[in-house]
Every structure is written in structure tokens, then in C-alpha cells.
Amino acid sequence: MGTTLFETRALVEWAVRSFGREFAVVTSFQREGMVILDLAAKTREPFRVLTIDTGRLPAATHEMIGMVERHYGILVEVIAPDATEVDSMVRQYGSELFHEDVSFRRLCCQIRKVRPLERELRNLRAWAVGLRRSQSPGRENIKTVELVDGSYKLSPVADWTDEEVRGYIGANNVPEHPLYVQGYATIGCDPCTRALKPEEPERAGRWWWELDADKECGLHFTPEGRPARAVDILVREVLAAGDA
């Protein structure tokens, strides 16, 4: 482990004690996010837990929200996309647009996930996510701490291995998402996530019909690494139609 448990705990404790309710753990309740949430809860200090309900989540994720609230005695704040933007997108491209092309899939992620989260992050001074460098080639250069639009984005378990994450979960009685026992390695929207087949890499269960695409939704692009793309044009078209 490049970053020790002591160092990870210290980073999470620093964020909670420095920013209080202006710090949030942003999670879809995968194991990595639950490690961070557990460490934050152990401080017994106030902080926020945010999750995004895209409107396409599996029932097991809603079940998990209840499990987390009961286990930790906290309120999970559920962020929803703008209904007008979703309606505009669906009217123009249909509810299953993500199968048509990578750009349409990323459009769906932008409207249902990225834009609602960006709006909420404006109210925070720091936030933490459960990204790990070993999850995929696209995450190899994740920074443990970085400034994004003036706020701290933390990836406290960036150096951890899958085995270390699982070990922490088991040793600390941390709640686990029900889909893990069904063979899922990554958890997202219901139509876009499936269980892994034998020997498949961790991110193969996301958007499995895309053979060569970068398996990311856009939540973790930095402004510098976000050039004009086909999806940006699609987003502008959806917003314009929604305002019409």
C-alpha cells in the first residue's frame, strides 16, 4: 500500500475537522467509498454524505442507502438531476440512448450524474471519492489531493489495492452493497452495469457493449483535461431544447 491506513485516516480526519459540513463523502456505496465513509464516521464529527440518484439506479442501491443510514445513524443526501434536462434529453434521443454511441452514453451521464453533482459541489470546500489507481488505466494518475475550482478533491484510497479495501471492510464490519454477492465489481446505473464474467477486469461490468471506449462517465475529468467533445455539443443541444 503506497498510502498507509494511518495516512488515509489522517487525511479523512483532517477534511472532517477542517471543513465539517462543508466536506462531503461522495459515494455510490461501492467498497472504496464505504471505507472513506467509515473513517469519517469514526471521527464522530459532522460531515455530509452525498449520492446521486440518476433515476436509473438498481433497487439494491436504494436498499443500501437505508442500510448505511441505520448502521451509522446519519442522513444520506440524495442528489437528483434536473427534471427538465432529463425530459429534454429523453424527448430528443430516447430513454435508452446510451446504447447508440459513446457520445450519447456520456451525454446521459452528464445530464443524470455530472451536472447535478457539479451544482452541489459549489457548496463544498472539500469532497472525497473512492477512486483507486489500479482500477483502470485511465485512473493511474489520480492525485490523492487536488484543487478543483477552488475546492479540495480527495481520493484517500487512491493507492490501496482491492485486497486492502476488502480487508478493511471485513475487519471493520462495514456494510457492503448487496450486488457484490451477485458478482458485481463496480456499481452504477442498472441498465449500464452487470456482474463480471470470469477473468474480466474490474471495470468490464460498466458499459460492456463499448469495446474500446474509456470506461468513465465524466465525473472525474478536470477542466484542463476536458476539451470540446461531441458530448459537449449534445449537452448544449439538450439544454437549449429544454429552455425553448
C-alpha positions in Angstrom: 0.0 0.0 0.0 1.6 3.3 -1.1 -0.6 5.2 1.4 -0.9 3.5 4.8 -4.1 3.2 6.7 -2.7 5.7 9.2 -2.1 8.3 6.4 -5.5 7.7 4.9 -7.2 8.1 8.2 -5.3 11.2 8.9 -6.4 12.7 5.6 -10.0 12.0 6.2 -9.9 13.3 9.7 -8.2 16.5 8.5 -11.0 17.0 6.0 -13.8 16.4 8.5 -12.3 18.5 11.3 -11.2 21.3 8.9 -14.4 21.7 6.9 -17.2 20.0 8.9 -20.4 20.1 6.8 -18.6 21.8 4.0 -16.9 18.4 3.5 -18.7 15.5 1.9 -18.1 11.9 1.1 -19.5 11.5 -2.4 -20.3 7.8 -3.0 -22.4 5.3 -4.9 -21.7 2.9 -1.9 -19.0 0.8 -3.6 -16.4 -0.6 -1.2 -13.9 2.2 -1.6 -16.4 4.9 -0.8 -17.6 2.9 2.2 -14.0 2.8 3.6 -13.9 6.6 3.4 -17.4 7.0 4.9 -16.5 4.6 7.8 -13.3 6.5 8.5 -15.2 9.8 8.5 -17.9 8.4 10.8 -15.3 7.3 13.3 -14.4 10.9 13.9 -17.8 11.5 15.4 -17.7 14.9 13.9 -20.3 16.3 11.4 -19.8 15.8 7.7 -22.1 15.2 4.7 -22.7 12.0 2.6 -23.9 12.7 -0.9 -25.1 10.2 -3.5 -26.7 10.7 -6.9 -30.0 9.2 -7.8 -29.8 9.2 -11.6 -33.4 7.8 -11.9 -31.9 4.6 -13.2 -30.4 3.1 -10.1 -30.9 -0.6 -9.2 -33.2 -1.3 -6.3 -30.3 -2.7 -4.3 -28.7 0.8 -4.2 -31.8 2.2 -2.6 -31.7 -0.7 -0.2 -28.0 0.2 0.6 -28.9 3.8 1.4 -31.2 2.6 4.1 -28.5 0.2 5.4 -25.9 3.0 5.6 -28.3 5.3 7.4 -29.2 2.7 10.0 -25.7 1.5 10.5 -24.1 4.9 11.0 -27.1 6.9 12.3 -26.6 9.5 9.5 -28.7 11.0 6.8 -27.6 10.3 3.2 -28.3 13.3 1.0 -29.7 12.2 -2.4 -28.9 14.5 -5.3 -31.3 14.3 -8.3 -30.8 15.5 -11.9 -32.8 18.4 -13.2 -36.1 17.0 -14.4 -36.4 19.5 -17.3 -32.9 18.5 -18.6 -33.7 14.8 -18.3 -37.1 15.2 -20.1 -35.4 17.2 -22.9 -32.7 14.5 -23.4 -35.3 11.7 -23.4 -37.6 13.5 -25.9 -34.7 14.1 -28.3 -32.8 10.8 -28.0 -34.9 8.3 -26.1 -34.5 6.7 -22.7 -32.0 4.1 -24.0 -29.8 6.5 -25.9 -26.6 5.1 -24.2 -26.6 2.1 -26.5 -26.4 4.2 -29.6 -22.9 5.7 -29.4 -20.3 6.5 -26.7 -21.1 10.2 -27.0 -24.8 9.6 -26.3 -23.9 7.4 -23.3 -21.7 10.2 -22.0 -24.5 12.7 -22.6 -26.7 10.6 -20.4 -24.0 10.6 -17.7 -23.6 14.3 -18.0 -27.3 15.0 -17.6 -28.0 12.4 -14.9 -24.8 12.5 -12.9 -22.2 15.1 -13.7 -24.3 18.2 -13.9 -26.3 17.5 -10.7 -23.0 16.8 -8.8 -21.3 19.9 -10.1 -24.2 22.0 -8.8 -23.9 20.5 -5.4 -20.1 20.8 -5.2 -20.3 24.6 -5.3 -21.5 24.4 -1.7 -18.5 22.5 -0.5 -14.9 23.3 0.4 -13.7 19.7 0.2 -15.1 16.3 -1.0 -13.8 12.8 -1.2 -14.3 10.0 -3.7 -13.3 6.3 -3.7 -11.1 6.2 -6.8 -8.2 3.8 -6.9 -5.3 4.0 -9.4 -5.3 0.2 -10.0 -9.0 0.2 -11.1 -8.2 1.0 -14.7 -5.5 2.6 -16.9 -7.5 5.8 -17.0 -7.1 6.2 -13.3 -3.3 5.6 -13.0 -2.5 9.2 -12.4 -5.2 10.0 -9.8 -3.9 12.5 -7.2 -4.7 11.9 -3.5 -5.3 15.6 -3.1 -6.0 18.2 -5.8 -7.7 21.6 -6.1 -10.7 21.6 -8.4 -12.4 25.0 -8.9 -11.0 26.2 -5.5 -12.2 23.1 -3.5 -10.2 20.1 -2.4 -11.0 16.9 -4.2 -9.6 14.0 -2.1 -9.1 10.4 -3.2 -7.9 8.9 0.1 -7.7 5.3 -1.0 -6.0 6.1 -4.4 -3.0 3.8 -3.5 -5.0 1.0 -2.0 -5.4 -2.4 -3.6 -8.7 -4.2 -4.0 -7.4 -6.7 -1.4 -6.7 -3.9 1.1 -10.1 -2.4 0.6 -11.8 -5.8 1.2 -9.6 -6.4 4.2 -10.7 -3.1 5.8 -14.4 -3.8 5.0 -14.2 -7.2 6.7 -12.2 -6.1 9.7 -14.4 -3.1 10.5 -17.9 -4.6 9.9 -18.6 -2.0 7.1 -21.9 -2.5 5.3 -21.5 -3.9 1.7 -23.6 -3.3 -1.3 -25.9 -6.3 -1.9 -24.8 -6.5 -5.6 -21.3 -7.6 -4.7 -22.5 -11.1 -3.7 -24.1 -11.3 -7.2 -20.7 -10.9 -8.9 -20.6 -7.1 -9.4 -17.2 -5.4 -9.1 -18.5 -1.9 -9.9 -21.9 -0.4 -9.2 -23.7 2.3 -11.2 -27.0 2.6 -13.1 -29.0 -0.5 -13.5 -29.0 -0.7 -17.4 -25.3 0.1 -17.6 -23.8 -2.2 -15.0 -23.6 -6.0 -14.9 -21.8 -8.8 -13.0 -18.3 -9.7 -14.2 -17.6 -12.8 -16.1 -14.6 -15.0 -15.0 -11.2 -13.3 -15.6 -12.7 -10.0 -16.7 -11.1 -6.8 -15.4 -12.8 -4.7 -12.7 -14.3 -2.0 -15.0 -15.6 -4.5 -17.6 -19.0 -4.6 -16.0 -19.6 -1.0 -16.9 -21.0 -0.2 -20.4 -19.8 -3.6 -21.6 -21.1 -3.1 -25.1 -18.4 -0.5 -25.6 -15.4 -2.4 -26.9 -12.7 0.2 -26.9 -14.1 3.3 -25.1 -12.7 4.8 -21.9 -15.0 3.4 -19.2 -15.6 6.7 -17.4 -18.7 8.8 -17.0 -17.1 12.2 -16.9 -17.4 12.8 -13.1 -13.7 12.9 -12.7 -12.5 15.0 -15.6 -10.5 18.1 -14.6 -11.3 21.3 -16.5 -7.8 21.2 -18.1 -8.4 17.6 -19.4 -11.8 18.3 -20.8 -11.5 19.6 -24.4 -14.6 20.2 -26.6 -16.1 16.8 -27.4 -19.1 15.5 -29.2 -20.8 15.1 -25.8 -20.4 18.8 -25.1 -22.3 19.7 -28.2 -25.0 17.2 -27.3 -25.3 18.7 -23.8 -25.7 22.2 -25.3 -28.4 21.0 -27.6 -30.3 19.3 -24.8 -30.1 22.4 -22.6 -31.2 24.7 -25.5 -34.2 22.5 -26.2 -35.2 22.4 -22.5 -35.1 26.2 -22.4 -37.2 26.6 -25.5 
